[in-house]
Amino acid sequence: MAPASLIFISGGVRSGKSSFAEEMALKLVNENGGQLNYLATGVASDPEMQDRITKHQRDREGGKFRWRTIEQSHNIGESANLFNNEDIILLDCVTTLLNNELFSSNQIRDESFLADVMKTISTGINNIRDRAKVLIVVSNEVFNESISENGLVFSYARILGKIHQQLVKEADQAFLVEAGIPIHMKGDRK
């Protein structure tokens, strides 16, 4: 079986990328059928994050289509068996997933650990993609900010950059969302 169509969407915090991704998923289901799935990586670690999670949940509940939500804050590959080749999956978001993976254990964050984290995320995304009809992956664009000289922050940005490059390379389509406006970066316009 060929891998699912992969769509990568990035943008700054509160740029409208999640709303754009949800609209795209709804359009795909409307045109092609299938089950809408929201693979949520967020953890309500503070009141602001709880508000953001609640807003996303309300947005999905308010439409005429029913979303199946899977909460998977780390090791996303473990959820692959929940999907099939009729599923439209929106994974939101890689940035939060990377944060969760980096801080889910008290392990020393050496190069070996960082490589394992990147492999876990990449393998997980590929395992999910192998089971889906379409996989839409959302991530934050953090590279317009100055990167701290803090070693962990620098490592975080480096890993995220590598993951983004891999996703864009494999993606059928890629978009950058700025101020609510999606900019088509790669692939056929559908």
BABA-353140 format. One record per residue: residue number from 1; residue in one letter; x, y, z of N, C-alpha, C in turn. Coordinates in Angstrom, 2 decimals, decimal comma, always signed. Layout:
REM BABA-353140
  nr rest  n.east n.north    n.up ca.east ca.north   ca.up  c.east c.north    c.up
 NUM    A       X       Y       Z       X        Y       Z       X       Y       Z
...
REM end
This chain:
REM BABA-353140
  nr rest  n.east n.north    n.up ca.east ca.north   ca.up  c.east c.north    c.up
   1    M   +0,84   -1,18   +0,00   +0,00    +0,00   +0,00   +0,88   +1,24   +0,00
   2    A   +0,59   +2,21   -0,84   +1,35    +3,45   -0,91   +1,08   +4,29   +0,32
   3    P   +2,08   +5,07   +0,75   +1,84    +5,92   +1,91   +0,76   +6,96   +1,61
   4    A   +0,14   +7,43   +2,67   -0,90    +8,43   +2,55   -0,34   +9,73   +2,00
   5    S   -1,21  +10,54   +1,50   -0,84   +11,90   +1,13   -0,41  +12,61   +2,41
   6    L   +0,68  +13,37   +2,32   +1,20   +14,11   +3,47   +1,14  +15,60   +3,16
   7    I   +0,51  +16,34   +4,07   +0,41   +17,80   +3,95   +1,05  +18,40   +5,20
   8    F   +2,02  +19,29   +5,00   +2,72   +19,93   +6,10   +2,31  +21,40   +6,16
   9    I   +1,93  +21,85   +7,36   +1,49   +23,24   +7,56   +2,25  +23,81   +8,74
  10    S   +2,95  +24,91   +8,50   +3,66   +25,57   +9,59   +3,26  +27,03   +9,64
  11    G   +3,60  +27,67  +10,73   +3,31   +29,09  +10,91   +3,65  +29,47  +12,33
  12    G   +3,67  +30,74  +12,59   +3,96   +31,23  +13,93   +2,83  +30,91  +14,90
  13    V   +3,07  +31,15  +16,16   +2,06   +30,94  +17,19   +0,86  +31,83  +16,89
  14    R   -0,32  +31,25  +16,91   -1,59   +31,92  +16,65   -1,65  +32,58  +15,26
  15    S   -1,01  +31,94  +14,31   -1,01   +32,45  +12,93   -2,26  +32,03  +12,16
  16    G   -3,00  +31,06  +12,70   -4,16   +30,52  +12,00   -3,89  +29,18  +11,34
  17    K   -2,73  +28,60  +11,63   -2,34   +27,34  +10,97   -3,26  +26,19  +11,36
  18    S   -3,66  +26,10  +12,63   -4,55   +25,01  +13,04   -5,92  +25,14  +12,41
  19    S   -6,44  +26,35  +12,35   -7,74   +26,57  +11,71   -7,67  +26,20  +10,22
  20    F   -6,58  +26,61   +9,57   -6,40   +26,27   +8,16   -6,32  +24,75   +7,98
  21    A   -5,59  +24,08   +8,87   -5,46   +22,62   +8,79   -6,81  +21,94   +8,99
  22    E   -7,61  +22,43   +9,95   -8,94   +21,86  +10,18   -9,84  +22,07   +8,96
  23    E   -9,79  +23,25   +8,37  -10,59   +23,52   +7,17  -10,17  +22,59   +6,03
  24    M   -8,87  +22,37   +5,89   -8,38   +21,49   +4,83   -8,87  +20,05   +5,08
  25    A   -8,79  +19,59   +6,32   -9,26   +18,24   +6,64  -10,75  +18,10   +6,34
  26    L  -11,54  +19,11   +6,72  -12,98   +19,07   +6,44  -13,26  +19,03   +4,94
  27    K  -12,50  +19,81   +4,18  -12,66   +19,81   +2,72  -12,35  +18,44   +2,15
  28    L  -11,28  +17,82   +2,61  -10,89   +16,49   +2,11  -11,95  +15,45   +2,43
  29    V  -12,51  +15,48   +3,63  -13,56   +14,53   +4,00  -14,80  +14,78   +3,17
  30    N  -15,14  +16,03   +2,95  -16,31   +16,38   +2,16  -16,16  +15,89   +0,72
  31    E  -14,95  +15,99   +0,16  -14,71   +15,58   -1,23  -14,52  +14,07   -1,38
  32    N  -13,87  +13,43   -0,39  -13,42   +12,04   -0,55  -13,99  +11,06   +0,47
  33    G  -14,74  +11,55   +1,43  -15,22   +10,67   +2,49  -14,11  +10,34   +3,47
  34    G  -14,42   +9,46   +4,38  -13,45    +9,06   +5,39  -13,80   +9,59   +6,76
  35    Q  -13,01   +9,22   +7,73  -13,20    +9,62   +9,13  -12,23  +10,73   +9,48
  36    L  -12,73  +11,81  +10,10  -11,88   +12,88  +10,60  -11,26  +12,48  +11,93
  37    N   -9,95  +12,62  +12,03   -9,23   +12,29  +13,26   -8,34  +13,45  +13,64
  38    Y   -8,36  +13,80  +14,91   -7,50   +14,86  +15,43   -6,55  +14,21  +16,42
  39    L   -5,28  +14,15  +16,05   -4,24   +13,59  +16,92   -3,62  +14,76  +17,67
  40    A   -4,05  +14,93  +18,90   -3,68   +16,09  +19,72   -2,48  +15,75  +20,60
  41    T   -1,45  +16,59  +20,54   -0,24   +16,36  +21,33   -0,14  +17,27  +22,53
  42    G   -1,06  +18,21  +22,68   -0,99   +19,19  +23,75   -1,27  +18,62  +25,12
  43    V   -0,62  +19,20  +26,10   -0,83   +18,87  +27,50   -1,19  +20,17  +28,21
  44    A   -2,24  +20,16  +28,99   -2,68   +21,36  +29,70   -1,76  +21,63  +30,89
  45    S   -0,60  +22,17  +30,59   +0,43   +22,38  +31,62   +0,26  +23,70  +32,37
  46    D   -0,54  +24,61  +31,82   -0,81   +25,89  +32,48   -2,16  +26,41  +31,99
  47    P   -2,70  +27,47  +32,61   -4,02   +27,96  +32,21   -4,10  +28,40  +30,75
  48    E   -3,04  +29,02  +30,22   -3,06   +29,45  +28,82   -3,18  +28,25  +27,88
  49    M   -2,40  +27,20  +28,16   -2,46   +26,01  +27,31   -3,83  +25,33  +27,44
  50    Q   -4,40  +25,32  +28,64   -5,73   +24,74  +28,83   -6,75  +25,51  +28,00
  51    D   -6,64  +26,84  +27,97   -7,56   +27,66  +27,17   -7,42  +27,34  +25,68
  52    R   -6,18  +27,16  +25,21   -5,94   +26,86  +23,79   -6,52  +25,50  +23,43
  53    I   -6,33  +24,51  +24,31   -6,87   +23,16  +24,07   -8,39  +23,22  +24,03
  54    T   -8,99  +23,93  +24,98  -10,45   +24,05  +25,05  -10,98  +24,72  +23,78
  55    K  -10,30  +25,78  +23,31  -10,74   +26,46  +22,08  -10,71  +25,51  +20,90
  56    H   -9,63  +24,75  +20,75   -9,54   +23,80  +19,64  -10,65  +22,75  +19,73
  57    Q  -10,94  +22,27  +20,94  -12,00   +21,27  +21,12  -13,35  +21,85  +20,73
  58    R  -13,64  +23,08  +21,17  -14,90   +23,74  +20,82  -15,03  +23,94  +19,32
  59    D  -13,93  +24,35  +18,68  -13,95   +24,55  +17,22  -14,32  +23,26  +16,50
  60    R  -13,76  +22,14  +16,94  -14,05   +20,86  +16,28  -15,46  +20,38  +16,58
  61    E  -15,97  +20,64  +17,78  -17,30   +20,18  +18,16  -18,41  +21,00  +17,50
  62    G  -18,08  +22,22  +17,09  -19,09   +23,13  +16,56  -19,51  +22,86  +15,13
  63    G  -18,80  +22,04  +14,41  -19,10   +21,81  +13,00  -20,08  +20,68  +12,78
  64    K  -20,42  +20,48  +11,50  -21,37   +19,42  +11,17  -20,68  +18,06  +11,07
  65    F  -19,34  +18,06  +10,95  -18,60   +16,80  +10,88  -18,12  +16,40  +12,27
  66    R  -18,10  +15,11  +12,52  -17,67   +14,58  +13,81  -16,18  +14,22  +13,75
  67    W  -15,43  +14,79  +14,64  -14,01   +14,49  +14,76  -13,83  +13,41  +15,82
  68    R  -12,95  +12,47  +15,57  -12,50   +11,54  +16,61  -11,18  +12,11  +17,11
  69    T  -11,10  +12,40  +18,41   -9,89   +12,98  +18,98   -9,12  +11,92  +19,73
  70    I   -7,83  +11,85  +19,41   -6,90   +10,95  +20,10   -5,87  +11,83  +20,78
  71    E   -5,79  +11,73  +22,10   -4,79   +12,48  +22,86   -3,55  +11,62  +22,96
  72    Q   -2,45  +12,09  +22,38   -1,19   +11,34  +22,40   -0,06  +12,35  +22,54
  73    S   +0,37  +12,59  +23,76   +1,34   +13,66  +24,01   +2,79  +13,26  +23,73
  74    H   +3,05  +11,97  +23,61   +4,39   +11,49  +23,24   +4,25  +10,08  +22,67
  75    N   +5,32   +9,59  +22,05   +5,30    +8,28  +21,39   +4,07   +8,14  +20,48
  76    I   +3,93   +9,08  +19,55   +2,72    +9,09  +18,71   +2,58   +7,84  +17,85
  77    G   +3,68   +7,17  +17,58   +3,61    +5,94  +16,80   +2,74   +4,88  +17,44
  78    E   +2,59   +4,96  +18,76   +1,74    +4,00  +19,47   +0,28   +4,09  +19,04
  79    S   -0,12   +5,21  +18,46   -1,51    +5,37  +18,04   -1,76   +4,90  +16,61
  80    A   -0,73   +4,49  +15,90   -0,86    +4,13  +14,47   -1,93   +3,07  +14,24
  81    N   -2,04   +2,10  +15,10   -3,01    +1,01  +14,89   -4,46   +1,45  +15,06
  82    L   -4,68   +2,68  +15,51   -6,04    +3,20  +15,64   -6,61   +3,68  +14,30
  83    F   -5,75   +3,76  +13,27   -6,13    +4,36  +12,00   -6,19   +3,33  +10,88
  84    N   -6,93   +3,72   +9,81   -6,96    +2,88   +8,61   -6,91   +3,76   +7,37
  85    N   -6,89   +3,15   +6,21   -6,67    +3,89   +4,96   -7,85   +4,74   +4,52
  86    E   -8,86   +4,87   +5,34   -9,97    +5,79   +5,07   -9,89   +7,04   +5,95
  87    D   -8,88   +7,11   +6,80   -8,79    +8,18   +7,79   -8,07   +9,41   +7,27
  88    I   -8,65  +10,56   +7,58   -8,01   +11,86   +7,40   -7,54  +12,24   +8,80
  89    I   -6,23  +12,38   +8,97   -5,66   +12,61  +10,30   -4,98  +13,97  +10,33
  90    L   -5,32  +14,75  +11,33   -4,65   +16,03  +11,57   -3,83  +15,88  +12,84
  91    L   -2,51  +15,96  +12,71   -1,60   +15,89  +13,85   -1,22  +17,31  +14,24
  92    D   -1,61  +17,73  +15,43   -1,37   +19,09  +15,89   -0,81  +19,05  +17,31
  93    C   +0,44  +19,34  +17,56   +1,42   +19,81  +16,61   +2,80  +19,22  +16,94
  94    V   +3,69  +19,24  +15,96   +5,02   +18,67  +16,11   +5,84  +19,43  +17,15
  95    T   +5,67  +20,74  +17,22   +6,42   +21,54  +18,17   +6,12  +21,11  +19,60
  96    T   +4,86  +20,94  +19,91   +4,47   +20,48  +21,24   +4,93  +19,06  +21,48
  97    L   +4,82  +18,22  +20,47   +5,28   +16,83  +20,57   +6,77  +16,78  +20,91
  98    L   +7,57  +17,58  +20,21   +9,00   +17,62  +20,48   +9,26  +18,06  +21,92
  99    N   +8,57  +19,08  +22,36   +8,70   +19,54  +23,74   +8,37  +18,41  +24,73
 100    N   +7,27  +17,72  +24,47   +6,86   +16,62  +25,35   +7,91  +15,51  +25,39
 101    E   +8,44  +15,16  +24,22   +9,45   +14,09  +24,15  +10,73  +14,49  +24,89
 102    L  +11,13  +15,75  +24,73  +12,37   +16,20  +25,38  +12,25  +16,21  +26,90
 103    F  +11,05  +16,52  +27,40  +10,90   +16,69  +28,84  +10,06  +15,62  +29,51
 104    S   +9,80  +14,50  +28,82   +8,98   +13,44  +29,41   +9,77  +12,52  +30,33
 105    S  +11,08  +12,70  +30,34  +11,90   +11,88  +31,23  +13,01  +12,74  +31,81
 106    N  +13,65  +12,20  +32,81  +14,76   +12,90  +33,45  +16,09  +12,48  +32,85
 107    Q  +16,04  +11,95  +31,65  +17,24   +11,46  +30,98  +18,18  +12,62  +30,63
 108    I  +19,46  +12,35  +30,59  +20,45   +13,34  +30,19  +20,22  +13,64  +28,71
 109    R  +20,13  +14,92  +28,39  +19,82   +15,33  +27,02  +21,10  +15,46  +26,20
 110    D  +21,78  +14,33  +26,02  +23,00   +14,31  +25,22  +22,63  +14,04  +23,75
 111    E  +23,63  +13,99  +22,88  +23,37   +13,80  +21,45  +22,63  +12,50  +21,16
 112    S  +22,93  +11,45  +21,90  +22,27   +10,16  +21,70  +20,77  +10,28  +22,02
 113    F  +20,47  +10,91  +23,14  +19,08   +11,11  +23,54  +18,35  +11,96  +22,50
 114    L  +18,97  +13,04  +22,04  +18,35   +13,93  +21,06  +18,09  +13,21  +19,74
 115    A  +19,04  +12,36  +19,33  +18,85   +11,57  +18,11  +17,69  +10,59  +18,28
 116    D  +17,57   +9,98  +19,47  +16,46    +9,06  +19,73  +15,11   +9,78  +19,69
 117    V  +15,07  +11,00  +20,23  +13,84   +11,79  +20,21  +13,43  +12,07  +18,77
 118    M  +14,38  +12,51  +17,97  +14,07   +12,80  +16,57  +13,58  +11,54  +15,84
 119    K  +14,24  +10,43  +16,09  +13,85    +9,16  +15,46  +12,44   +8,74  +15,91
 120    T  +12,15   +8,89  +17,20  +10,83    +8,54  +17,72   +9,72   +9,34  +17,03
 121    I   +9,96  +10,62  +16,87   +8,96   +11,48  +16,22   +8,82  +11,12  +14,74
 122    S   +9,95  +11,03  +14,03   +9,91   +10,73  +12,60   +9,29   +9,37  +12,32
 123    T   +9,69   +8,37  +13,08   +9,15    +7,02  +12,90   +7,66   +7,00  +13,22
 124    G   +7,27   +7,69  +14,29   +5,86    +7,75  +14,66   +5,01   +8,36  +13,56
 125    I   +5,47   +9,49  +13,00   +4,74   +10,14  +11,92   +4,64   +9,20  +10,71
 126    N   +5,73   +8,54  +10,37   +5,71    +7,62   +9,22   +4,79   +6,43   +9,47
 127    N   +4,76   +5,90  +10,69   +3,87    +4,78  +11,01   +2,41   +5,19  +10,88
 128    I   +2,09   +6,38  +11,31   +0,71    +6,87  +11,19   +0,38   +7,10   +9,71
 129    R   +1,31   +7,70   +8,99   +1,09    +7,96   +7,56   +0,83   +6,66   +6,80
 130    D   +1,53   +5,60   +7,17   +1,35    +4,31   +6,50   -0,05   +3,74   +6,68
 131    R   -0,80   +4,22   +7,67   -2,12    +3,68   +7,97   -3,27   +4,58   +7,51
 132    A   -2,96   +5,76   +6,97   -3,98    +6,77   +6,72   -4,25   +6,98   +5,24
 133    K   -5,33   +7,72   +4,97   -5,61    +8,21   +3,62   -4,84   +9,52   +3,41
 134    V   -4,97  +10,44   +4,36   -4,26   +11,72   +4,33   -3,80  +12,04   +5,74
 135    L   -2,56  +12,49   +5,85   -2,02   +12,95   +7,13   -1,63  +14,41   +6,96
 136    I   -2,26  +15,26   +7,77   -1,94   +16,69   +7,81   -1,16  +16,93   +9,08
 137    V   +0,05  +17,46   +8,95   +0,93   +17,69  +10,09   +1,11  +19,19  +10,28
 138    V   +0,85  +19,66  +11,49   +0,97   +21,08  +11,84   +2,17  +21,25  +12,76
 139    S   +2,91  +22,35  +12,55   +4,03   +22,66  +13,42   +4,24  +24,17  +13,48
 140    N   +4,85  +24,63  +14,55   +5,16   +26,05  +14,70   +6,43  +26,39  +13,95
 141    E   +6,43  +27,55  +13,37   +7,62   +28,10  +12,73   +8,30  +28,98  +13,77
 142    V   +9,41  +28,52  +14,32  +10,09   +29,23  +15,40  +11,41  +29,84  +14,93
 143    F  +11,73  +29,72  +13,67  +13,06   +30,09  +13,20  +13,19  +31,57  +12,87
 144    N  +12,11  +32,32  +12,97  +12,20   +33,76  +12,79  +12,57  +34,46  +14,09
 145    E  +12,56  +33,72  +15,19  +12,93   +34,25  +16,49  +14,43  +34,06  +16,68
 146    S  +15,02  +34,90  +17,50  +16,44   +34,69  +17,79  +16,55  +33,45  +18,68
 147    I  +17,50  +32,61  +18,35  +17,70   +31,37  +19,09  +18,66  +31,64  +20,23
 148    S  +18,25  +31,30  +21,40  +19,05   +31,51  +22,60  +20,37  +30,76  +22,53
 149    E  +21,32  +31,25  +23,25  +22,59   +30,54  +23,35  +22,50  +29,38  +24,34
 150    N  +21,35  +29,22  +24,98  +21,12   +28,08  +25,84  +21,22  +26,81  +25,01
 151    G  +22,03  +25,86  +25,45  +22,28   +24,64  +24,68  +21,02  +23,85  +24,37
 152    L  +20,12  +23,73  +25,34  +18,90   +22,95  +25,11  +17,99  +23,65  +24,11
 153    V  +17,86  +24,96  +24,20  +17,03   +25,71  +23,26  +17,60  +25,58  +21,85
 154    F  +18,92  +25,67  +21,73  +19,56   +25,52  +20,44  +19,32  +24,11  +19,89
 155    S  +19,46  +23,09  +20,74  +19,22   +21,70  +20,32  +17,78  +21,50  +19,88
 156    Y  +16,85  +22,08  +20,62  +15,43   +22,01  +20,29  +15,20  +22,57  +18,88
 157    A  +15,72  +23,77  +18,62  +15,54   +24,40  +17,31  +16,20  +23,57  +16,21
 158    R  +17,35  +23,01  +16,49  +18,06   +22,20  +15,49  +17,25  +20,96  +15,13
 159    I  +16,73  +20,26  +16,15  +15,92   +19,05  +15,90  +14,64  +19,42  +15,16
 160    L  +13,97  +20,48  +15,59  +12,74   +20,89  +14,93  +13,00  +21,24  +13,48
 161    G  +14,10  +21,93  +13,22  +14,47   +22,26  +11,84  +14,68  +21,03  +10,99
 162    K  +15,36  +20,03  +11,54  +15,59   +18,78  +10,80  +14,27  +18,05  +10,54
 163    I  +13,39  +18,03  +11,53  +12,09   +17,38  +11,35  +11,29  +18,11  +10,27
 164    H  +11,29  +19,45  +10,31  +10,58   +20,23   +9,29  +11,12  +19,94   +7,90
 165    Q  +12,45  +19,91   +7,76  +13,04   +19,63   +6,46  +12,62  +18,25   +5,94
 166    Q  +12,63  +17,27   +6,83  +12,23   +15,91   +6,43  +10,77  +15,89   +6,02
 167    L   +9,91  +16,54   +6,80   +8,48   +16,55   +6,48   +8,21  +17,25   +5,15
 168    V   +8,85  +18,40   +4,93   +8,64   +19,12   +3,67   +9,15  +18,30   +2,50
 169    K  +10,27  +17,64   +2,66  +10,82   +16,80   +1,59   +9,84  +15,70   +1,20
 170    E   +9,20  +15,08   +2,19   +8,29   +13,97   +1,94   +6,87  +14,41   +1,62
 171    A   +6,55  +15,66   +1,91   +5,18   +16,16   +1,76   +4,76  +16,28   +0,31
 172    D   +3,49  +16,00   +0,08   +2,89   +16,25   -1,23   +2,58  +17,74   -1,38
 173    Q   +2,22  +18,37   -0,26   +1,96   +19,80   -0,23   +2,53  +20,37   +1,06
 174    A   +2,98  +21,65   +1,00   +3,45   +22,34   +2,20   +2,96  +23,78   +2,16
 175    F   +2,54  +24,26   +3,33   +2,01   +25,62   +3,46   +2,66  +26,30   +4,63
 176    L   +2,82  +27,62   +4,50   +3,22   +28,48   +5,60   +2,06  +29,43   +5,83
 177    V   +1,56  +29,51   +7,05   +0,44   +30,40   +7,36   +0,98  +31,62   +8,09
 178    E   +0,70  +32,79   +7,53   +1,11   +34,07   +8,11   -0,14  +34,92   +8,30
 179    A   -0,41  +35,35   +9,52   -1,54   +36,24   +9,81   -2,85  +35,72   +9,21
 180    G   -3,04  +34,41   +9,28   -4,26   +33,79   +8,79   -4,30  +33,53   +7,30
 181    I   -3,23  +33,86   +6,59   -3,19   +33,67   +5,14   -2,24  +32,52   +4,81
 182    P   -2,77  +31,43   +4,22   -1,90   +30,31   +3,85   -1,11  +30,64   +2,58
 183    I   +0,18  +30,40   +2,65   +1,07   +30,59   +1,51   +1,48  +29,21   +1,02
 184    H   +1,13  +28,90   -0,21   +1,40   +27,58   -0,78   +2,88  +27,50   -1,12
 185    M   +3,60  +26,56   -0,51   +5,05   +26,47   -0,67   +5,49  +25,31   -1,55
 186    K   +4,70  +24,23   -1,59   +5,11   +23,03   -2,33   +3,89  +22,25   -2,75
 187    G   +3,99  +21,59   -3,93   +2,96   +20,66   -4,38   +1,92  +21,29   -5,27
 188    D   +1,08  +20,42   -5,82   +0,00   +20,85   -6,68   -1,06  +21,58   -5,87
 189    R   -1,61  +22,61   -6,46   -2,75   +23,32   -5,82   -4,01  +22,53   -6,13
 190    K   -4,69  +22,08   -5,09   -5,90   +21,27   -5,28   -7,11  +22,04   -4,86
REM end
